[in-house]
């Protein structure tokens, strides 16, 4: 929605009437830290930033913007990687960082009621004394907020067994575009009517602003064991993933890193990874003592049968944590290899891992850009990290073209263009590849039902049909139609 300049110039003093002076930021120095999220290649200084301290202040800001037709972009911790929190030059950036209370831990219902600014890891830390934890654990869990996790439907290394955010929340309190509050879901296992809780989870701030989340807590397993297997080829590691799942074992986590990522992580955190390996698998199993012993023995035999050169089993929780530390630090570690990197996010069927990784290697040579592969192998969620230098003319554009080809590859083999990072602005063009015009029209119908004036995070997640037509994008029937011409990107 286009906003008239008169509206935007009057909104700042009106916001100052609603909020304390320190909660309204309007100078360039104050605004600059909010110009981007984790996708720093795209930047835009917002018109104004507001930092409400309670739900009533959030409502007041939203109602004011609704009356004056001013768009709003909600922001959590700013760790997102798809540009979902990119501000608008004529809009309000609404930070939820100060809504950071853990309101209640309900031991009987095994749940926690928290505000959106609470860090992901803080929930498990608060629940730990009661023998409970929150399962979804993105690599950024030390910093990312639960509100952002809901907006992007975040996963993490344990989503293979325990699911994404949508599988681990019970209830949301949401401020709609006109400032009204609705509650979605319930404290029970199910609720009547349409599953609006699932609809809002992953909606990227387009339908409403989450101001409270009730999450499901799980009891800590009796025993957890981590195995590390090294391979002389990426294909062998990929085949091992399918074989483990095919054996009827669902690990708590099953992660893969290729050699470039292994070396970067080892140089960064010194966990003892085998740097001569072409790929490593990290496999965590949990459950009862007997169950874990049985699964560890089976998985170890599978790894060796599939050509693992080394299989190492962590002897205690400290060693397990160390092995995971390298994986969790892989993104910042790879950042030491080049001035910039472009973190991709796509999902493929597990059986296609060897083929897709081989094609990514060919694309790396075609675009003359190195790529480090770090991903949730168990559920096929790829995170290729494309290394580039934005100071070199054309390298960012080349990296984006490379990334677009990876997403098209994911669609071609029957996958999807995202796994947990969302669409934001990064994957708008890829949405034109993934979906037909009739499907995109339905997305807009849902958006219009909740936000008829288009004020909530406009321009994100759903491309206009005009944009798709301009790109000349054709729908790719997954697994059937060749790649569209990449030149349109």
C-alpha positions in Angstrom: 0.0 0.0 0.0 1.4 3.4 -1.0 1.4 5.9 1.9 1.2 9.7 1.3 4.0 11.8 2.7 1.6 13.8 4.8 0.6 10.7 6.7 4.2 9.6 7.4 5.4 13.0 8.5 2.7 13.3 11.1 3.0 9.8 12.5 6.2 10.4 14.5 4.8 13.1 16.9 1.7 11.0 17.3 3.9 8.0 18.3 5.6 10.2 20.8 2.3 11.0 22.3 1.6 7.2 22.8 5.0 6.0 24.0 7.8 7.1 26.3 10.4 9.3 24.6 13.1 6.6 24.8 10.7 4.2 22.9 10.6 6.2 19.7 13.7 6.3 17.6 13.9 8.7 14.7 17.4 10.0 14.2 19.7 8.5 11.6 22.1 7.2 14.3 19.2 5.5 16.1 17.7 4.0 13.0 20.8 2.7 11.3 21.1 -0.5 13.5 17.6 -1.6 12.3 18.3 -1.2 8.5 18.5 -5.0 7.9 18.2 -8.4 9.5 20.7 -11.2 9.0 20.4 -10.8 5.2 22.6 -7.8 5.2 22.9 -7.5 1.4 19.6 -5.6 1.5 19.3 -2.5 3.6 16.7 0.2 4.2 16.6 2.8 7.0 13.0 2.9 8.4 11.0 6.0 8.9 10.8 5.4 12.6 11.5 2.6 15.1 9.2 2.0 18.1 10.0 -0.2 21.1 6.8 -0.9 23.0 7.2 -2.4 26.5 3.8 -4.2 26.8 0.9 -5.5 24.7 -1.2 -2.4 25.3 1.5 -0.2 23.7 1.7 -2.6 20.8 -2.0 -2.3 20.3 -1.9 1.5 20.5 0.9 1.7 17.8 -1.0 -0.7 15.5 -4.3 1.2 15.9 -2.5 4.5 15.1 -0.9 3.1 12.0 -4.2 1.6 10.9 -6.0 4.9 11.2 -3.3 6.7 9.2 -2.6 4.0 6.6 1.1 3.6 7.7 2.7 0.2 7.1 4.3 -1.7 9.9 7.2 -4.2 9.9 7.5 -6.3 13.1 11.0 -7.2 14.2 12.3 -9.7 16.8 16.0 -10.2 17.3 16.9 -9.5 13.7 18.6 -12.9 13.1 16.4 -13.8 10.2 18.1 -14.6 6.9 15.6 -13.9 4.2 15.0 -10.1 4.7 11.7 -10.7 6.4 12.4 -7.8 8.8 13.7 -5.4 6.2 12.1 -2.0 7.1 10.2 0.4 4.8 11.3 3.9 4.2 7.8 5.1 4.8 6.8 2.8 7.6 7.1 2.0 11.2 9.5 -0.7 12.4 7.9 -2.2 15.5 10.5 -4.0 17.7 9.3 -6.6 20.1 12.6 -6.9 21.9 11.3 -5.4 25.2 8.4 -7.9 25.4 10.8 -10.5 26.9 9.1 -12.0 30.0 8.6 -15.7 30.7 5.1 -15.3 32.1 4.5 -18.8 33.4 5.9 -22.3 33.3 3.0 -24.8 33.7 4.4 -28.0 35.0 1.1 -29.9 34.9 0.5 -29.0 31.3 4.2 -29.1 30.3 4.0 -25.7 28.7 5.4 -22.2 29.0 3.7 -18.9 28.3 6.2 -16.4 27.1 6.4 -13.0 25.4 7.7 -12.8 21.8 11.0 -11.2 22.7 12.1 -14.2 24.8 15.2 -15.9 23.4 14.7 -19.4 22.2 17.5 -20.8 24.5 16.1 -18.9 27.5 13.0 -21.1 27.4 14.9 -24.3 27.9 17.1 -22.7 30.5 14.1 -21.7 32.5 12.5 -25.1 32.1 15.7 -27.1 32.9 15.3 -27.2 36.7 12.0 -29.0 36.2 13.5 -31.6 33.8 11.9 -30.0 30.8 13.1 -28.3 27.6 11.8 -26.6 24.4 12.7 -28.8 21.4 13.2 -26.5 18.4 16.7 -25.2 18.4 17.9 -23.1 15.5 21.6 -22.5 15.2 20.9 -18.9 16.3 19.0 -20.1 19.4 21.3 -18.1 21.8 20.0 -14.9 20.2 16.8 -15.5 18.1 13.5 -14.8 19.7 10.4 -17.0 20.0 8.2 -14.5 18.1 10.6 -14.6 15.2 10.6 -18.4 15.4 6.8 -18.4 15.1 6.9 -16.0 12.1 9.4 -18.1 10.2 8.3 -21.6 11.5 11.9 -22.2 12.6 13.4 -25.6 13.0 16.9 -26.6 14.1 19.0 -29.7 14.5 16.3 -31.6 16.5 13.4 -30.9 14.1 13.8 -34.3 12.4 12.3 -36.1 15.5 10.5 -33.3 17.4 9.2 -31.1 14.6 9.3 -27.5 13.6 7.9 -24.6 15.7 4.4 -25.3 14.4 4.5 -28.7 16.1 5.7 -27.3 19.4 3.3 -24.4 20.2 -0.1 -24.6 21.7 -1.5 -21.1 21.6 -0.8 -17.6 20.2 -2.1 -14.2 21.2 -2.0 -12.0 18.1 -2.6 -8.3 17.4 -4.4 -8.0 14.1 -3.9 -5.2 11.6 -6.7 -3.0 13.2 -5.3 -3.5 16.7 -7.7 -6.1 17.9 -6.4 -9.1 19.8 -7.3 -12.7 19.0 -6.2 -15.9 20.7 -5.5 -18.9 18.4 -5.2 -22.5 19.6 -5.7 -23.5 23.2 -4.0 -25.1 26.2 -5.4 -28.4 25.2 -4.0 -30.7 22.5 -6.6 -29.5 19.9 -9.2 -26.8 19.4 -12.3 -26.5 17.3 -12.6 -24.8 14.0 -10.0 -24.0 11.4 -6.4 -24.5 12.4 -5.5 -20.8 12.4 -2.6 -21.5 14.8 -0.8 -23.4 11.9 -1.8 -20.7 9.4 -0.1 -18.0 11.5 3.0 -20.0 12.2 5.3 -19.2 9.3 3.2 -16.3 8.0 6.2 -13.9 8.3 4.3 -11.1 10.0 1.8 -10.7 7.1 -1.3 -11.6 9.0 -0.8 -10.3 12.5 1.8 -9.5 15.3 2.4 -12.2 17.9 2.5 -10.8 21.4 2.3 -14.0 23.4 3.2 -17.7 22.7 2.4 -20.8 24.7 5.0 -23.4 23.9 5.0 -27.1 24.5 7.8 -28.4 26.8 9.2 -31.9 26.7 10.8 -34.0 29.4 14.5 -34.5 29.0 15.2 -38.0 27.7 16.8 -40.5 30.0 19.9 -40.7 27.8 21.3 -39.0 24.8 24.2 -40.2 22.6 26.0 -38.5 19.7 27.9 -40.3 16.9 30.3 -38.6 14.5 31.1 -40.4 11.2 33.7 -39.3 8.6 33.4 -40.1 4.9 35.7 -40.0 1.9 32.8 -38.8 -0.3 29.7 -36.6 0.2 27.7 -39.2 -1.7 28.5 -41.9 0.9 27.4 -39.6 3.7 24.2 -38.8 1.9 23.4 -42.4 1.3 24.0 -43.2 5.0 21.2 -40.7 5.9 18.6 -42.5 3.8 19.8 -45.9 5.1 19.4 -44.9 8.8 15.9 -43.6 8.2 15.1 -46.6 6.1 16.1 -48.8 9.1 13.2 -47.4 11.0 15.3 -45.2 13.3 14.4 -41.5 13.7 17.4 -39.8 15.3 16.9 -36.7 17.4 19.3 -34.9 15.0 21.1 -35.9 11.8 23.4 -33.2 10.4 25.9 -33.2 7.6 28.9 -30.8 6.8 31.2 -30.9 3.8 34.9 -30.5 3.9 35.0 -26.7 3.6 32.5 -26.3 6.4 34.3 -28.9 8.5 37.6 -27.1 8.3 36.0 -23.7 8.9 34.3 -25.0 12.1 37.4 -26.8 13.4 39.6 -23.7 12.9 37.0 -21.6 14.7 36.0 -23.7 17.7 38.6 -26.6 17.8 36.2 -29.5 18.6 38.3 -32.3 17.0 36.6 -32.7 13.7 38.5 -34.8 11.1 39.5 -32.1 8.6 40.7 -34.6 6.0 37.1 -36.0 5.6 35.1 -35.0 2.5 32.0 -35.0 4.8 30.9 -35.8 8.3 27.6 -36.8 9.8 26.5 -35.9 13.3 23.8 -38.3 14.6 22.1 -37.9 17.9 19.8 -40.6 19.4 17.8 -40.2 22.6 15.3 -42.2 24.7 15.6 -44.8 27.3 19.0 -46.3 28.1 18.2 -49.6 26.4 16.7 -47.9 23.3 19.7 -45.7 22.8 22.2 -48.6 23.2 20.3 -50.6 20.5 20.1 -47.6 18.1 23.7 -46.6 18.6 24.9 -50.1 17.7 22.6 -50.3 14.6 23.6 -46.8 13.4 27.3 -47.5 13.9 27.0 -50.7 11.7 25.1 -48.7 9.0 27.8 -46.0 9.0 30.6 -48.5 8.6 28.7 -50.5 5.9 28.2 -47.3 3.9 31.9 -46.5 3.9 32.6 -44.4 6.9 36.3 -44.1 7.5 35.8 -43.2 11.1 33.0 -43.6 13.6 33.3 -41.9 16.9 30.8 -42.0 19.8 30.8 -39.3 22.4 31.6 -40.7 25.8 29.6 -38.1 27.9 27.3 -35.1 27.7 30.3 -32.7 27.6 31.8 -34.4 24.5 28.3 -34.4 22.9 27.9 -30.7 23.5 31.4 -30.1 22.0 30.5 -32.0 18.8 27.3 -30.0 18.5 29.2 -26.7 19.2 31.1 -27.1 16.0 27.9 -27.6 14.0 26.1 -24.7 15.7 29.1 -22.4 15.0 29.3 -23.4 11.4 27.7 -20.2 10.0 30.0 -17.7 11.8 32.9 -20.0 11.2 32.3 -19.9 7.4 32.1 -16.2 7.7 35.9 -16.2 8.3 36.6 -17.7 4.8 35.4 -14.8 2.7 34.3 -11.1 3.2 30.7 -12.2 2.6 28.5 -15.3 2.2 25.0 -15.9 1.1 23.1 -18.5 3.2 20.6 -20.5 1.1 17.7 -22.5 2.5 15.9 -25.1 0.5 14.5 -28.6 1.2 14.7 -31.8 -0.9 13.7 -35.4 -0.5 16.4 -37.3 1.4 16.9 -39.8 -1.4 18.1 -36.9 -3.6 20.9 -35.7 -1.3 23.8 -37.2 -3.3 22.5 -36.0 -6.7 21.7 -32.5 -5.4 25.1 -32.0 -3.7 26.8 -33.2 -6.9 24.9 -30.6 -8.9 25.6 -27.8 -6.4 29.3 -28.6 -6.9 28.9 -28.3 -10.6 27.2 -24.9 -10.1 30.0 -23.8 -7.8 32.4 -24.3 -10.7 30.1 -22.7 -13.2 29.7 -19.5 -11.2 33.3 -19.6 -9.9 32.2 -19.2 -6.3 33.0 -21.6 -3.4 30.2 -23.1 -1.4 30.2 -24.7 2.0 27.4 -27.1 2.7 25.9 -27.3 6.2 22.5 -28.8 6.5 19.8 -30.8 8.4 20.4 -34.0 6.4 17.7 -35.9 8.2 14.9 -33.9 6.8 16.6 -32.7 3.6 16.9 -29.1 4.6 19.9 -27.7 2.8 21.9 -24.6 3.8 24.6 -24.0 1.1 26.8 -21.1 2.1 27.9 -19.3 -1.1 31.1 -17.4 -0.5 31.6 -14.0 -2.3 33.1 -10.6 -2.0 30.6 -7.7 -2.3 33.5 -5.3 -3.0 34.2 -7.1 -6.3 32.0 -5.9 -9.1 29.3 -8.4 -10.0 30.0 -11.0 -7.3 26.9 -10.4 -5.3 24.7 -10.7 -8.4 26.6 -13.9 -9.4 26.0 -15.3 -5.9 22.3 -14.5 -6.1 22.1 -16.2 -9.5 23.9 -19.2 -8.0 21.4 -19.3 -5.2 18.4 -19.0 -7.5 19.7 -22.1 -9.4 19.9 -24.0 -6.2 16.3 -23.2 -5.3 15.2 -24.3 -8.8 17.1 -27.5 -8.3 15.3 -28.1 -5.1 11.9 -27.6 -6.9 12.9 -29.8 -9.8 13.7 -32.8 -7.6 10.4 -32.5 -5.7 11.4 -30.2 -2.8 10.6 -26.7 -1.9 12.3 -23.3 -1.8 12.5 -23.0 1.9 12.8 -25.1 5.0 13.0 -22.7 7.9 14.3 -19.3 6.8 11.1 -18.1 5.2 10.6 -16.2 1.9 11.0 -12.6 3.0 12.2 -10.6 0.1 15.0 -13.0 -0.8 12.9 -15.7 -2.4 10.1 -13.7 -4.0 11.2 -14.6 -7.5 11.6 -18.3 -6.5 8.0 -18.2 -5.4 7.1 -17.6 -9.0 8.8 -20.8 -9.9 7.3 -22.8 -7.0 3.6 -21.8 -7.4 1.1 -21.2 -10.2 -0.8 -17.9 -10.4 -4.0 -19.6 -9.0 -2.1 -20.6 -5.9 -0.5 -17.2 -5.4 -4.0 -15.7 -5.8 -5.2 -17.8 -2.9 -2.3 -16.6 -0.8 -3.3 -13.0 -1.4 -6.9 -13.9 -0.5 -5.8 -15.1 2.9 -3.6 -12.0 3.4 -6.6 -9.8 2.4 -8.9 -11.5 4.9 -6.6 -10.6 7.8 -5.0 -7.4 6.5 -7.4 -5.8 3.9 -5.3 -2.6 3.7 -2.0 -4.4 3.2 -0.3 -2.6 6.1 1.5 -5.6 7.8 5.0 -6.3 6.3 3.9 -5.4 2.8 6.0 -6.6 -0.2 7.3 -9.7 1.6 6.7 -13.5 1.1 4.1 -13.4 -1.7 5.1 -12.0 -5.1 2.6 -10.1 -7.1 1.3 -11.8 -10.3 2.6 -8.8 -12.2 6.1 -9.5 -10.8 5.9 -13.1 -11.9 4.7 -12.1 -15.3 7.6 -9.6 -15.7 10.1 -12.4 -14.8 8.5 -14.6 -17.4 8.4 -17.3 -14.7 6.9 -20.6 -15.6 5.6 -23.1 -13.1 7.9 -26.0 -12.5 6.0 -29.2 -11.9 8.3 -30.8 -9.4 10.3 -33.7 -10.8 8.8 -33.3 -14.3 9.7 -30.1 -16.0 13.2 -28.9 -16.8 14.6 -25.7 -15.2 13.2 -22.4 -16.3 15.7 -20.1 -17.9 17.8 -18.6 -15.1 18.4 -15.3 -17.0 15.1 -13.9 -15.7 16.7 -13.6 -12.3 
